[in-house]
């Protein structure tokens, strides 16, 4: 990154760290993935801000996974972020949404196990507490970046761990749609912001303080029977959800 002239920030009514982040975004337009930033003291001087303000701007960019900061090594540009755009009216897997936008989506950290339904999960799935369920955990990756952590809880009467086919890619919804017995039809969903915390932060390679979007949905068969409880933790920088709303008459 060149420290050209005319880079100094012209203060306005916004917090200075936001202006610094905007200035850094402009500078990164001329970078290639993997390019290294100048040392913080030099970069702060070129922008005309304190190192504390610069660090706050860099922290925001790091949470958005636009940059990577390595202690004792430096700050590196990751490249333009991947964004999956989708309406919430359509029931589709992360894999299907990514494919529609020409993105290559893969699965890492796949964990498949049998277990006993918790009281809350049993109530949602119409089971008795302790009923056998199949639990599928995995991280979805697009263009080399972790973008979501998914956990499915499925009654073993619907899907046993041994039912998963060879080469299973981690999309339980796509599997249920393809099997058609029972046929997945619709879902009821809630969206809640949650902090990543240490465990999810490690899985998704984001700071523990990162706010994720939790999409918790119960998938039903055509006859209204719950067949899957899916919790999807999305890194919000990689997703843009929208909803069509109409005036009530």
Beta strands, then each sheet from edge to edge (+ up, - down):
strand 1: 67-70
strand 2: 74-77
strand 3: 84-87
strand 4: 105-116
strand 5: 132-142
strand 6: 145-155
strand 7: 184-195
strand 8: 211-221
strand 9: 226-235
strand 10: 239-242
sheet 1: 1+ 2-
sheet 2: 3+ 10+
sheet 3: 4+ 5- 6+ 9- 8+ 7-
end
